[in-house]
Amino acid sequence: MSYPILPYGRQYIDADDIEAVSATLRGDFLTQGPGVGAFEQALCEATGSPFATVVANGTAALHLANLALGVTAGSIGLTTPITFVATANSMRYAGASVALCDVDSETGLMTPDTVSSALEELETAGRLPTVLSPVDLGGLPVALPALRKIARQRGIKILHDAAHSLGATFTHEGGKYIVGDGSFADATTLSFHPVKHITCGEGGAILTPSPEVHQLLVDLRSHGIHRRPADMSRAADDPFVGGWYYEQATLGYNYRLPDINCALGLSQLKKLSGFIERRRRLARQYDEAFAEDSLAEFFTPVPQPSDRNSSYHLYIIRLRSRRDESQRDLAGRRKALYEFLHHHGIRAQVHYIPLHFHPDFEGRCWMPRGGLPGAEAFYASCLSLPLFPAMEGSDVERVVDSLRTYASSPMR
Ligand SMILES: *Cc1c(COP(=O)(O)O)cnc(C)c1O
């Protein structure tokens, strides 16, 4: 028997998106045209960020953000092990070494406590990081105001990886903030990969409140080349200088985002609030199911602190561990559940394999003396259930029914 496939996430493309891309293809500019600025302007309006720079993908956004915040050879970047490899790889591209900070075992997020304790240890060793990169796993914002305060005391910059949390909000001391608005981060990066909130096919962006950081990013995404007369090393009346002239002032990259992709991103952004509303509604439906005793005994959704409003890139549940159960046995039950769901066409996923599990990170990154027990407990028990705007309530019901079947079967 074969079952229809339900992925954990997928894009939503409508006729307006297709028309926006077609119009660009019929127009004058496939890249570096007016679509770039239009998309950037719309991102600023959606997030409240003073500046936005769109780039080829979310990884390029992280790479340039690290460079623009001063990460360089010999620097240290502190991040979470529960993230996609790109968060840490981008630090390595800039020449930094990676330090890993533990996370809360229930949310998978860095906390003020885990960050403080990692920084105390690093400070004692004389190895303070240049940058702290928290990740809003699944769309749930980290406690950014508190992390910012801890980082500021030591002159550390905040590079917020918000690949999951476009559109999420939080409150702090009576104020309401939007992820990426620049209130508590020096730079915030976004990804427009098809599984994320909005897509460009591939694409990414860096949001920043700093005009200097923004200018650096603009230069870095296009070979480090600029055409600003005021910044030229030669005088304008020099015969070797003219209308054709440009200068490479720093080593940059070709990380530009084509107008074709910007047109899709701009069209998608118009639907963002509807997408998030839909994701939140489906998440509520999952929440109600996990509140039932028959499921609550086995599973628990990631807790949602009341000062934050997730944009639900993912709906993550954890298997409850049994009394005296080893982590290995718990992981074995999660694996069995994953296989059971996949057998029934439900493509649940694990977010994420901790960075230090990868051979290319093992032995290459700093870890706290006490290890990363929160991250390992989270990894042993987490599972992301299907969640995307085109999903129907009946799809959620199908996932929940499969979990009920699993929970009542002898193999659980
Ligand atoms: C998707 C993602 C990235 C990288 O984005 P790409 O656009 O795929 O390069 C970085 N960090 C996190 C947490 C992500 O989920």
The ligand as a Tripos MOL2 file, in Angstrom:
@<TRIPOS>MOLECULE
LIG
   15    15     1     0     0
SMALL
NO_CHARGES

@<TRIPOS>ATOM
      1 C1         18.0580   27.6630    5.6710 C.3       1 LIG1
      2 C2         18.9730   28.0970    6.7380 C.ar      1 LIG1
      3 C3         20.1800   28.7520    6.4700 C.ar      1 LIG1
      4 C4         20.7810   28.8830    5.0990 C.3       1 LIG1
      5 O1         19.9760   29.4040    4.1530 O.3       1 LIG1
      6 P1         20.1940   29.0630    2.6010 P.3       1 LIG1
      7 O2         19.3230   30.0690    1.9360 O.co2     1 LIG1
      8 O3         19.7380   27.6560    2.3910 O.co2     1 LIG1
      9 O4         21.6470   29.2490    2.2820 O.co2     1 LIG1
     10 C5         20.9240   29.2260    7.5420 C.ar      1 LIG1
     11 N1         20.5240   29.0440    8.8120 N.ar      1 LIG1
     12 C6         19.3910   28.3880    9.1070 C.ar      1 LIG1
     13 C7         18.9970   28.2280   10.5350 C.3       1 LIG1
     14 C8         18.5930   27.8790    8.0810 C.ar      1 LIG1
     15 O5         17.4760   27.1910    8.3850 O.3       1 LIG1
@<TRIPOS>BOND
     1     1     2 1
     2     2     3 ar
     3     2    14 ar
     4     3     4 1
     5     3    10 ar
     6     4     5 1
     7     5     6 1
     8     6     7 2
     9     6     8 1
    10     6     9 1
    11    10    11 ar
    12    11    12 ar
    13    12    13 1
    14    12    14 ar
    15    14    15 1
@<TRIPOS>SUBSTRUCTURE
     1 LIG1         1 GROUP 0 **** ****
